[in-house]
Amino acid sequence: MITPQKAIHYERYEFKKWKSFDAETIVESPVSLTVNGKVWLTFMCTPVNLEAMSVGFLFNEGIIESMDEVEDVRVCEHGDNVDVWLNRGVEQPQSWRRTSGCTGGVTAVDALARVDVSFSGDQPRIPPEAIGHLVEMLFESQELYRETGGVHTSALGDGEKIIFVAEDIGRHNTLDKIAGLCLMNDVWPETRILITTGRISSEMLQKAARIQAPILISRTSPSSLSIEMADRYGITLIGYARRDRFNVYSNSQRVGI
């Protein structure tokens, strides 16, 4: 089985001297997704929560709606393939669009197509202080990052606590893992707030809409297309979130201002 971190040795040059270090780095590994016996694609990912990532990917792509459609999901002995068996036939998408995911994400969903979800009104409503609190809880949950660095973390919260956390070298994979954890545990909190260390690009916004999270918070920036999509779906999009400051790019009515 592949592990999420790997021992490495490196040399550092500092203050005109060389030093040797032993450490661990995050693993980036190719893991194929096989659906009903047919290989669909290969993820470049960190090999943890692979079952959740696979079913979450199928959910976020609109292939499945619930675990009722999944007969079995299992990681192969060597950890480089996930078999998903559905209880019905399904057509493999004919083409995959390369996304801006930092490890080469793919999707068959048109970024400009409408997701069948729209949020209106000012609920859920959270105070500004809660934004920094959620970001702090996200940082506290970064187990792999503390050990190796070089990994993204996303979390699903309900405004008061963190429900699920997922880490991966690819930011888009973390939201697939979050969706899969919700599906496999049958836990969908009434209030859904996504917090992530990753940049918000169009595929990240699309996955947040699919998860039906009306608030999406990032430690870094959104893209122009993600802001347009957040306006369209009624999602409150927050970027550059820190303990006591943040930017609201769309639907600010949900933040107590």
C-alpha positions as CSV (number, residue, x, y, z in Angstrom):
1,M,0.0,0.0,0.0
2,I,1.3,3.5,-0.9
3,T,1.8,5.8,2.1
4,P,1.1,9.6,2.0
5,Q,4.6,10.6,3.0
6,K,8.1,9.4,2.1
7,A,11.4,9.7,3.8
8,I,13.9,12.0,2.0
9,H,17.4,13.4,2.6
10,Y,18.4,16.9,1.5
11,E,21.2,19.4,1.8
12,R,20.7,23.0,2.9
13,Y,23.0,25.9,2.2
14,E,22.6,28.6,4.8
15,F,25.0,31.3,6.1
16,K,27.8,30.0,3.9
17,K,27.6,26.5,5.4
18,W,26.1,23.2,4.3
19,K,23.9,21.1,6.5
20,S,22.3,17.7,6.0
21,F,18.7,16.9,6.9
22,D,16.4,13.9,7.0
23,A,12.8,14.7,6.6
24,E,9.5,13.5,5.0
25,T,7.8,14.8,1.9
26,I,4.3,14.5,0.6
27,V,3.7,11.7,-1.9
28,E,2.3,12.4,-5.3
29,S,1.1,9.2,-6.9
30,P,-0.9,8.1,-10.0
31,V,-4.1,6.3,-8.9
32,S,-6.5,5.0,-11.6
33,L,-10.3,5.1,-11.3
34,T,-12.0,2.0,-12.6
35,V,-15.8,2.1,-12.9
36,N,-17.8,-1.1,-13.6
37,G,-14.6,-2.8,-14.7
38,K,-13.4,0.0,-17.1
39,V,-10.6,2.4,-16.5
40,W,-11.8,5.9,-16.7
41,L,-8.9,8.1,-15.8
42,T,-5.9,8.5,-13.5
43,F,-5.7,10.8,-10.5
44,M,-2.5,12.5,-9.5
45,C,-3.1,12.6,-5.8
46,T,-2.0,11.9,-2.2
47,P,-2.9,8.3,-1.4
48,V,-5.2,8.8,1.6
49,N,-9.0,8.6,1.6
50,L,-8.9,7.1,-1.9
51,E,-12.4,5.5,-1.7
52,A,-13.9,8.8,-0.6
53,M,-12.1,10.7,-3.4
54,S,-13.3,8.3,-6.0
55,V,-17.0,8.3,-5.1
56,G,-16.8,12.0,-4.3
57,F,-15.4,12.6,-7.8
58,L,-18.3,10.7,-9.4
59,F,-20.7,12.7,-7.2
60,N,-19.2,16.0,-8.1
61,E,-19.2,15.1,-11.8
62,G,-22.9,14.3,-11.6
63,I,-22.4,10.6,-12.3
64,I,-24.0,9.4,-9.0
65,E,-26.3,11.1,-6.5
66,S,-26.0,8.8,-3.5
67,M,-24.3,5.7,-2.1
68,D,-27.4,3.8,-3.0
69,E,-26.0,3.6,-6.5
70,V,-22.7,2.1,-5.3
71,E,-22.4,-1.6,-4.9
72,D,-18.8,-1.7,-3.9
73,V,-15.7,0.6,-3.7
74,R,-12.3,-0.8,-2.9
75,V,-8.6,0.1,-3.3
76,C,-6.5,-2.6,-4.9
77,E,-3.8,-4.4,-3.0
78,H,-1.0,-2.1,-4.4
79,G,-2.9,1.1,-3.8
80,D,-2.7,2.3,-7.4
81,N,-6.3,1.7,-8.5
82,V,-9.8,2.2,-7.0
83,D,-12.6,-0.1,-8.2
84,V,-16.0,1.4,-8.1
85,W,-18.9,-0.9,-9.0
86,L,-22.3,0.8,-9.6
87,N,-25.7,-1.1,-9.6
88,R,-26.4,0.3,-13.0
89,G,-24.7,0.9,-16.3
90,V,-23.1,4.2,-16.8
91,E,-21.5,5.9,-19.8
92,Q,-18.0,7.1,-19.5
93,P,-17.6,10.8,-20.6
94,Q,-16.2,11.0,-24.0
95,S,-13.8,13.8,-23.2
96,W,-12.1,15.2,-20.1
97,R,-11.3,18.9,-19.8
98,R,-8.0,19.7,-18.2
99,T,-8.6,22.0,-15.3
100,S,-6.3,24.4,-13.5
101,G,-5.9,22.0,-10.6
102,C,-2.3,22.1,-9.3
103,T,-1.7,18.4,-10.1
104,G,-3.5,18.3,-13.4
105,G,-7.2,17.9,-12.5
106,V,-9.8,16.8,-15.0
107,T,-13.5,17.2,-15.3
108,A,-16.2,16.4,-17.9
109,V,-18.4,19.3,-16.5
110,D,-18.5,22.4,-18.6
111,A,-17.4,25.3,-16.3
112,L,-20.0,27.6,-17.9
113,A,-22.9,25.1,-17.5
114,R,-25.4,25.7,-14.7
115,V,-25.3,23.5,-11.7
116,D,-28.8,22.6,-10.6
117,V,-28.5,24.6,-7.4
118,S,-29.1,28.2,-6.4
119,F,-28.8,29.8,-3.0
120,S,-30.9,32.9,-2.2
121,G,-31.4,35.1,0.9
122,D,-29.0,35.7,3.8
123,Q,-28.9,32.2,5.3
124,P,-26.8,30.7,6.7
125,R,-25.6,33.9,8.4
126,I,-22.4,34.0,10.3
127,P,-20.6,36.8,12.2
128,P,-17.3,38.1,10.8
129,E,-15.4,36.7,13.8
130,A,-16.5,33.2,12.8
131,I,-14.5,33.4,9.6
132,G,-11.2,33.7,11.4
133,H,-12.2,31.0,13.8
134,L,-13.0,28.5,11.0
135,V,-9.7,29.3,9.3
136,E,-7.8,28.6,12.6
137,M,-9.6,25.3,13.0
138,L,-8.6,24.4,9.4
139,F,-5.0,25.1,10.2
140,E,-5.2,23.1,13.4
141,S,-6.5,20.1,11.5
142,Q,-3.6,20.0,9.0
143,E,-1.9,16.8,10.1
144,L,-0.1,15.9,6.9
145,Y,0.9,19.5,6.3
146,R,2.6,19.7,9.7
147,E,4.6,16.6,8.9
148,T,5.6,17.2,5.3
149,G,4.3,20.6,4.0
150,G,3.4,20.9,0.4
151,V,-0.2,19.8,0.7
152,H,-3.6,21.4,0.5
153,T,-6.3,21.0,3.2
154,S,-10.1,21.5,2.9
155,A,-12.7,21.2,5.6
156,L,-16.5,21.1,5.8
157,G,-17.9,22.9,8.8
158,D,-21.3,23.9,10.1
159,G,-20.3,27.3,11.3
160,E,-19.2,26.1,14.8
161,K,-17.2,23.0,14.3
162,I,-15.3,21.0,11.6
163,I,-17.2,18.0,10.3
164,F,-14.7,16.5,7.8
165,V,-11.2,17.3,6.8
166,A,-9.3,16.2,3.7
167,E,-5.7,16.7,2.6
168,D,-4.1,16.2,-0.8
169,I,-1.4,17.5,-3.0
170,G,-4.2,18.7,-5.4
171,R,-6.7,21.2,-4.0
172,H,-9.5,19.9,-6.3
173,N,-9.0,16.4,-4.9
174,T,-9.7,17.7,-1.4
175,L,-13.2,18.7,-2.3
176,D,-13.8,15.3,-4.0
177,K,-12.7,13.7,-0.8
178,I,-15.0,15.9,1.3
179,A,-17.9,15.0,-0.9
180,G,-17.0,11.3,-0.7
181,L,-16.7,11.4,3.1
182,C,-20.2,13.0,3.3
183,L,-21.6,10.3,1.0
184,M,-19.9,7.3,2.7
185,N,-20.8,8.5,6.2
186,D,-24.2,9.7,5.2
187,V,-23.5,13.0,7.0
188,W,-24.8,16.2,5.3
189,P,-24.9,19.0,7.9
190,E,-27.8,21.4,7.4
191,T,-25.3,24.3,7.4
192,R,-22.4,23.7,5.0
193,I,-19.4,25.9,5.0
194,L,-16.3,24.9,3.0
195,I,-12.9,26.2,4.1
196,T,-9.8,25.5,2.0
197,T,-6.1,26.5,1.7
198,G,-6.3,26.3,-2.1
199,R,-7.0,29.0,-4.7
200,I,-10.6,29.1,-5.8
201,S,-10.8,28.4,-9.5
202,S,-13.9,27.5,-11.5
203,E,-13.7,23.8,-10.8
204,M,-13.4,24.4,-7.1
205,L,-16.5,26.6,-7.2
206,Q,-18.3,24.0,-9.2
207,K,-17.6,21.3,-6.6
208,A,-18.7,23.6,-3.8
209,A,-22.0,24.2,-5.6
210,R,-22.4,20.5,-6.1
211,I,-21.8,19.9,-2.3
212,Q,-24.4,22.6,-1.8
213,A,-22.2,24.8,0.4
214,P,-23.5,28.4,0.3
215,I,-20.3,29.7,1.8
216,L,-16.8,29.0,0.5
217,I,-13.8,30.4,2.3
218,S,-10.2,30.3,1.0
219,R,-6.9,31.4,2.5
220,T,-5.9,32.7,-1.0
221,S,-7.5,34.2,-4.1
222,P,-10.5,33.4,-6.3
223,S,-10.3,33.6,-10.1
224,S,-12.5,35.9,-12.1
225,L,-14.6,33.0,-13.4
226,S,-15.1,31.6,-9.9
227,I,-16.4,35.1,-8.8
228,E,-18.8,35.1,-11.8
229,M,-20.0,31.6,-11.0
230,A,-20.4,32.5,-7.2
231,D,-22.6,35.4,-8.2
232,R,-24.7,33.1,-10.5
233,Y,-25.2,30.4,-7.9
234,G,-25.7,32.7,-4.9
235,I,-22.6,31.5,-3.1
236,T,-20.8,33.7,-0.6
237,L,-17.2,33.7,-1.8
238,I,-14.5,34.7,0.7
239,G,-10.8,35.0,0.0
240,Y,-7.5,35.9,1.7
241,A,-9.1,34.8,5.0
242,R,-6.9,35.3,8.1
243,R,-7.7,35.5,11.8
244,D,-9.0,39.1,11.7
245,R,-9.4,40.0,8.0
246,F,-10.8,38.7,4.8
247,N,-12.3,39.8,1.4
248,V,-15.9,39.0,0.4
249,Y,-16.2,38.8,-3.4
250,S,-19.9,37.8,-3.7
251,N,-23.1,37.6,-1.7
252,S,-21.8,39.5,1.4
253,Q,-25.3,39.4,2.9
254,R,-24.5,36.2,4.8
255,V,-21.6,37.8,6.7
256,G,-22.7,40.0,9.5
257,I,-21.9,43.4,7.9
